[in-house]
Amino acid sequence: MNLTFYKYQGTGNDFVMIDNRQELFDKTNIELIAFLCDRRFGVGADGLILLENHDTFDFKMVYFNADGNESSMCGNGGRCITAFANFIGVINNEATFEAIDGLHKATINKGLVSLQMKNVKVIEDHKTHVFLDTGSPHHVQMEAHLSHFDVKTVGRQIRFAAPYNKGGSNINFVSKISEEKFAVRTYERGVEDETLSCGTGVTAVALAMNYIGETKKNHITLQTEGGDLQVAFEKLDKGYENIWLIGPATQVFKGTIE
């Protein structure tokens, strides 16, 4: 059987995208998903995303990590599937869709895709780091010399250590550039490597930096290895709401594979 797929990327965070409205793709085949994401033997991607029909909303997003397992929310993936839904005619420039962490709204304007993220009510300040859940769990810690930092080694150590253990957390390392801009590098669980960008990760970083007083801004630019993303939000007495992840989402190519 020939499988048609599309390749999308959002600031270097890349995905195999499949139109599964006919429900022909076997979501239980972990080996197939891992093979498609393999950069040497398959298509190559940080994850695989299925676009499926939804009874009430525009579509449903089903996301798998590169290891083949279904995962928590992926922010750049949510932006990329919005661009894909627009490309195949499922939506125009606005969408409401269901992901694993609930409903999301998204808009497309002048090449930028904006995705509304879940509200964040709880942020844990552990002094050496901050922990919060932006649809996926994120550990955020500041590092002065980020450009030379060994993200993969240190990130992997933290990801598997207590209190995260086997379930793990995504690990973000942050350096302040200015009140309005921070550099971010992320080790992603499931990919088990540094990725060029992580949408839920930069969202977590923006909120964490505001929470601990590194910035008073509520519209922040995050510089990732794959490009710049923006996060806008409203601060409440407890937590944050109206959180938007903003950036480009681009189709790279279309192909078929047996």
C-alpha positions as CSV (number, residue, x, y, z in Angstrom):
1,M,0.0,0.0,0.0
2,N,1.3,3.4,-1.0
3,L,1.0,6.0,1.8
4,T,0.7,9.7,0.8
5,F,2.2,12.1,3.3
6,Y,3.2,15.7,3.5
7,K,6.2,17.2,5.3
8,Y,5.7,20.4,7.4
9,Q,8.0,22.4,9.6
10,G,7.5,25.2,12.1
11,T,10.8,26.9,12.9
12,G,12.7,23.7,12.3
13,N,10.3,21.5,14.3
14,D,9.3,19.0,11.6
15,F,6.4,16.6,11.1
16,V,5.1,13.9,8.8
17,M,1.5,15.0,8.1
18,I,-1.2,12.6,7.0
19,D,-4.8,13.2,5.9
20,N,-6.5,10.4,7.8
21,R,-10.1,11.4,7.3
22,Q,-10.8,8.1,5.7
23,E,-9.3,6.3,8.8
24,L,-6.9,4.2,6.7
25,F,-3.8,4.7,8.8
26,D,-3.1,2.1,11.5
27,K,-2.6,4.2,14.6
28,T,-1.6,1.1,16.6
29,N,1.4,0.4,14.5
30,I,4.2,1.9,16.6
31,E,6.9,0.5,14.4
32,L,5.5,2.1,11.3
33,I,5.2,5.5,12.9
34,A,8.8,5.3,14.3
35,F,10.0,4.1,10.8
36,L,8.3,7.1,9.1
37,C,10.0,9.5,11.6
38,D,13.4,7.9,11.3
39,R,15.8,10.3,9.6
40,R,18.0,7.6,8.0
41,F,15.5,4.9,7.0
42,G,12.2,6.7,6.7
43,V,10.9,10.2,5.9
44,G,12.4,11.9,8.9
45,A,10.6,14.0,11.5
46,D,10.3,15.0,15.1
47,G,6.8,13.5,15.1
48,L,3.8,12.3,13.0
49,I,0.5,14.0,12.9
50,L,-2.9,12.7,11.7
51,L,-5.7,15.0,10.6
52,E,-9.0,13.3,11.3
53,N,-12.7,14.2,11.1
54,H,-14.5,15.6,14.1
55,D,-18.3,15.5,14.6
56,T,-18.5,19.1,16.0
57,F,-15.3,21.0,15.2
58,D,-13.2,21.5,12.1
59,F,-10.9,18.5,12.6
60,K,-9.1,16.4,15.2
61,M,-5.3,16.3,15.7
62,V,-3.6,13.1,16.7
63,Y,0.1,13.5,17.5
64,F,2.8,10.8,17.8
65,N,6.4,11.4,19.0
66,A,9.2,10.1,16.8
67,D,9.4,7.0,19.0
68,G,6.0,5.9,17.7
69,N,4.0,6.6,20.8
70,E,1.0,9.0,21.0
71,S,2.1,12.0,23.0
72,S,0.9,15.1,24.8
73,M,0.2,18.4,23.0
74,C,2.7,19.7,20.4
75,G,2.4,23.5,19.8
76,N,4.3,23.7,16.6
77,G,2.5,20.6,15.4
78,G,-0.8,22.4,16.1
79,R,0.3,25.3,14.0
80,C,1.5,23.0,11.2
81,I,-1.8,21.0,11.1
82,T,-3.7,24.3,10.9
83,A,-1.7,25.2,7.8
84,F,-2.2,21.7,6.4
85,A,-6.0,21.9,7.0
86,N,-6.0,25.1,5.1
87,F,-4.0,23.6,2.3
88,I,-6.4,20.7,1.8
89,G,-9.5,22.9,2.1
90,V,-10.8,21.8,5.5
91,I,-10.6,25.4,6.8
92,N,-10.1,28.9,5.5
93,N,-8.1,31.1,7.8
94,E,-9.7,30.1,11.1
95,A,-10.0,26.8,12.9
96,T,-11.3,25.2,16.0
97,F,-9.9,21.7,16.5
98,E,-9.6,19.0,19.2
99,A,-6.2,17.8,20.4
100,I,-5.2,15.5,23.2
101,D,-5.3,18.4,25.8
102,G,-8.7,19.7,24.6
103,L,-9.9,22.4,22.2
104,H,-7.7,24.9,20.4
105,K,-8.5,27.9,18.2
106,A,-6.1,28.9,15.4
107,T,-5.8,31.6,12.8
108,I,-3.7,32.2,9.7
109,N,-2.7,35.7,8.8
110,K,0.1,36.8,6.3
111,G,2.0,33.5,6.6
112,L,1.9,33.4,10.4
113,V,-0.2,30.7,12.2
114,S,-1.4,31.7,15.7
115,L,-2.5,28.9,18.0
116,Q,-4.4,29.4,21.3
117,M,-2.9,27.3,24.0
118,K,-4.5,25.9,27.1
119,N,-4.8,28.2,30.2
120,V,-2.1,27.6,32.8
121,K,-3.2,27.8,36.4
122,V,-0.3,26.3,38.3
123,I,3.4,27.2,38.0
124,E,6.0,25.7,40.4
125,D,9.0,27.8,41.2
126,H,11.8,25.6,42.5
127,K,14.4,28.4,42.6
128,T,16.8,26.4,40.4
129,H,14.1,25.8,37.8
130,V,10.4,26.3,37.1
131,F,7.9,23.6,36.2
132,L,4.6,24.0,34.4
133,D,2.3,22.2,32.0
134,T,1.4,24.0,28.7
135,G,-0.2,21.0,27.2
136,S,3.0,19.1,27.8
137,P,5.1,19.1,30.9
138,H,8.1,21.5,30.9
139,H,11.1,22.1,33.1
140,V,12.6,25.6,32.6
141,Q,16.0,26.7,33.8
142,M,18.3,29.6,33.0
143,E,21.8,29.1,31.6
144,A,24.2,31.9,31.0
145,H,26.2,30.4,28.1
146,L,23.5,28.8,26.1
147,S,25.3,28.6,22.7
148,H,27.9,26.2,24.0
149,F,25.7,24.3,26.4
150,D,25.4,20.5,26.0
151,V,21.6,20.3,25.8
152,K,21.4,16.7,24.8
153,T,23.5,15.3,27.7
154,V,22.2,17.5,30.5
155,G,18.7,17.5,29.2
156,R,18.6,13.7,29.1
157,Q,20.0,13.5,32.6
158,I,17.2,15.8,34.0
159,R,14.5,14.2,31.8
160,F,15.0,10.7,33.3
161,A,15.9,11.8,36.9
162,A,13.6,12.4,39.8
163,P,11.0,13.8,40.1
164,Y,10.2,13.1,36.4
165,N,11.6,9.5,36.1
166,K,10.3,7.3,33.3
167,G,7.3,9.5,32.4
168,G,9.7,12.4,31.9
169,S,9.5,16.0,31.1
170,N,10.6,18.3,28.3
171,I,13.7,20.2,29.4
172,N,14.2,23.9,28.4
173,F,17.4,25.9,28.9
174,V,17.0,29.7,28.6
175,S,19.2,32.8,28.3
176,K,17.9,36.3,28.6
177,I,18.7,38.6,25.6
178,S,16.4,41.5,26.6
179,E,13.2,42.3,28.4
180,E,11.3,41.2,25.2
181,K,13.5,38.4,23.9
182,F,14.9,35.1,25.3
183,A,17.0,32.4,23.7
184,V,15.7,28.9,24.2
185,R,17.1,25.4,23.6
186,T,14.9,22.3,24.3
187,Y,15.5,18.6,24.9
188,E,12.2,16.8,24.0
189,R,11.1,13.6,25.6
190,G,9.9,11.0,23.0
191,V,12.3,12.5,20.4
192,E,15.0,12.0,23.1
193,D,17.2,14.7,21.6
194,E,17.4,18.4,21.2
195,T,14.9,19.7,18.6
196,L,15.3,22.9,16.7
197,S,12.2,24.3,18.2
198,C,9.4,23.3,20.6
199,G,6.1,25.2,20.7
200,T,4.8,24.2,24.1
201,G,8.4,24.7,25.3
202,V,8.7,28.3,24.3
203,T,5.2,28.9,25.6
204,A,6.4,27.5,29.0
205,V,9.5,29.7,28.9
206,A,7.6,32.9,28.2
207,L,5.2,32.3,31.1
208,A,8.0,31.2,33.4
209,M,10.2,34.2,32.7
210,N,7.2,36.5,33.4
211,Y,6.3,34.5,36.5
212,I,9.8,34.8,38.1
213,G,10.1,38.4,37.2
214,E,12.7,38.2,34.4
215,T,10.3,40.2,32.2
216,K,7.1,42.2,32.8
217,K,6.2,42.0,29.1
218,N,3.2,39.9,28.0
219,H,4.3,39.6,24.3
220,I,7.7,37.9,24.1
221,T,9.9,36.7,21.3
222,L,11.6,33.4,21.8
223,Q,14.8,32.7,19.7
224,T,15.1,29.0,19.0
225,E,17.7,27.2,16.9
226,G,15.2,27.0,14.1
227,G,13.9,30.6,14.2
228,D,11.9,33.0,16.2
229,L,8.5,32.4,17.7
230,Q,6.2,34.8,19.7
231,V,4.1,34.1,22.7
232,A,1.4,36.5,23.9
233,F,-0.7,36.1,27.1
234,E,-2.7,37.7,29.8
235,K,-1.5,37.4,33.4
236,L,-4.1,36.7,36.1
237,D,-3.8,36.8,39.9
238,K,-3.3,33.0,39.7
239,G,-2.0,31.7,36.4
240,Y,-2.3,32.8,32.7
241,E,-5.0,32.8,30.1
242,N,-5.5,33.9,26.4
243,I,-2.1,32.4,25.6
244,W,-1.2,32.5,21.9
245,L,1.8,30.8,20.2
246,I,2.7,32.7,16.9
247,G,5.0,31.8,14.1
248,P,5.5,30.4,10.6
249,A,4.4,26.9,9.5
250,T,5.6,25.7,6.1
251,Q,5.0,22.8,3.8
252,V,8.3,21.3,2.8
253,F,7.3,18.6,0.3
254,K,4.7,15.9,-0.6
255,G,5.5,12.3,-1.2
256,T,4.5,8.6,-1.2
257,I,6.1,5.7,0.6
258,E,5.3,2.0,0.6
